[in-house]
Amino acid sequence: MSDGFQADTEALGRAAAQARQHANRVERHGHNLDSRTRGRLLGKGKFGQILEKAVRPVIDSMISDMSRAMAKGHRSIGHGLDMTKKNIDDAEEAIRKSLRSQPRGRDAIQIKLGQSVLGEKGMRDVYPGGSPPGSTGCAGRATARSGTWIPPTTC
């Protein structure tokens, strides 16, 4: 049987908080850049005035829009990680609750490894070599310990 896998929900929570912190930092950097560039002349004379009127709105828009969009992306990642953490925690609690309600000891249902329906032989009992007679045996298999897929080596 597989050893299973684990999801570190505490790490998900830390990563979500970190994503929100990054969003705040991006916004601060955007405000700092905006305050340092606003009011500065892009050139002198008539050419400078033309540049100022044409380019300044684009620069100001880029600074504010880009920092806002990046911060929104970081917040969205944080929200997604929070939702993933909540879903994993809810699923684990549902599994724990289900296992607590199952009968134990001699009243418990006994199913063998590979058996899909109680009272029927499992596929491993029917085909102990791993493949039905007459098949090429090229279907590949999953290892019993890790659940890792092993592709067929010969066909």
C-alpha positions in Angstrom: 0.0 0.0 0.0 1.1 3.5 -0.6 2.8 5.6 2.1 0.6 8.4 1.0 1.5 12.1 0.9 1.1 15.0 3.2 0.3 18.6 2.5 1.9 21.1 4.9 -1.0 23.4 5.6 1.1 25.5 8.0 3.5 26.2 5.1 0.5 27.2 2.9 -0.6 29.6 5.6 2.9 31.1 5.8 3.1 31.4 2.0 -0.3 33.1 1.9 0.8 35.7 4.5 4.1 36.2 2.6 2.2 36.8 -0.7 0.1 39.5 1.1 3.2 41.1 2.5 4.7 41.2 -1.1 1.5 42.9 -2.3 2.0 45.6 0.4 5.6 46.0 -0.6 4.8 46.3 -4.3 2.2 49.0 -3.5 4.8 50.9 -1.3 7.4 50.7 -4.1 4.8 52.0 -6.6 3.9 55.0 -4.3 7.6 55.7 -3.7 8.4 55.7 -7.4 5.4 57.8 -8.2 6.3 60.4 -5.5 9.9 60.6 -6.8 9.0 61.0 -10.4 5.9 63.2 -10.2 6.6 66.9 -10.8 10.0 66.3 -12.3 10.5 67.9 -15.7 11.4 65.5 -18.5 13.2 68.2 -20.5 13.7 72.0 -20.9 12.2 74.4 -23.3 9.6 73.8 -25.9 10.7 70.2 -26.5 10.5 69.5 -22.7 7.0 70.8 -22.6 5.9 68.6 -25.5 7.5 65.6 -23.8 5.9 66.5 -20.5 2.4 66.7 -22.0 2.8 63.5 -24.1 4.9 61.2 -21.9 4.0 62.2 -18.3 0.5 60.7 -18.3 1.9 57.5 -19.7 4.6 57.3 -17.1 2.2 58.1 -14.2 -0.3 55.6 -15.5 2.3 52.9 -15.9 3.6 53.4 -12.4 0.2 53.3 -10.7 -1.4 50.6 -13.0 1.5 48.3 -12.9 2.0 48.4 -9.2 -1.7 48.0 -8.6 -1.9 45.0 -10.9 1.1 43.3 -9.4 -0.2 43.9 -5.9 -3.6 42.5 -7.0 -1.8 39.4 -8.4 0.0 38.8 -5.1 -3.2 39.2 -3.1 -4.9 36.7 -5.4 -2.1 34.2 -4.9 -2.4 34.6 -1.1 -6.2 34.1 -1.3 -5.8 31.0 -3.4 -3.3 29.6 -0.9 -5.7 30.4 1.9 -8.5 28.6 0.1 -6.3 25.6 -0.6 -5.3 25.4 3.1 -9.0 25.6 4.1 -10.0 22.9 1.6 -7.3 20.5 2.8 -8.1 21.1 6.4 -11.8 20.6 5.8 -11.1 17.4 3.8 -8.8 16.0 6.5 -11.4 16.7 9.2 -14.1 15.0 7.1 -11.8 11.9 6.8 -11.1 11.9 10.5 -14.8 12.2 11.3 -15.6 9.4 8.9 -12.9 7.1 10.3 -14.1 7.7 13.9 -17.6 6.6 12.9 -16.4 3.3 11.3 -16.7 0.0 13.2 -13.5 -1.4 14.7 -12.3 -4.9 15.5 -14.2 -7.9 14.4 -17.2 -5.9 13.2 -15.0 -3.9 10.7 -15.2 -4.7 7.0 -12.1 -6.6 5.9 -11.0 -5.8 2.4 -7.7 -7.1 0.9 -5.3 -4.9 -1.0 -6.4 -4.6 -4.6 -9.9 -5.9 -3.8 -12.6 -3.5 -5.0 -15.8 -5.2 -3.8 -16.3 -7.1 -0.6 -16.7 -10.9 -1.3 -14.9 -10.8 -4.6 -11.3 -11.7 -5.2 -8.9 -8.9 -5.7 -7.2 -8.4 -9.0 -3.9 -9.4 -7.4 -5.5 -12.7 -6.3 -6.9 -13.4 -9.7 -3.7 -12.5 -11.6 -0.8 -13.0 -9.2 1.8 -12.4 -12.0 0.4 -8.9 -12.5 -1.2 -9.4 -16.0 -4.1 -11.4 -17.3 -3.1 -14.4 -19.4 -2.6 -13.6 -23.0 -2.0 -9.9 -22.4 1.3 -8.4 -23.4 1.9 -7.1 -19.9 2.7 -3.6 -21.3 0.2 -1.7 -19.2 2.8 -0.5 -16.7 2.2 -0.5 -13.0 2.3 1.6 -9.9 4.7 0.6 -7.1 3.0 -0.7 -4.0 5.0 1.5 -1.6 5.1 4.9 -3.2 2.3 4.9 -5.7 4.9 6.0 -8.3 4.0 5.0 -11.9 6.5 2.6 -13.5 6.2 2.4 -17.3 6.5 -0.9 -19.0 10.0 -1.9 -19.9 9.3 -4.6 -22.5 6.4 -5.1 -24.9 
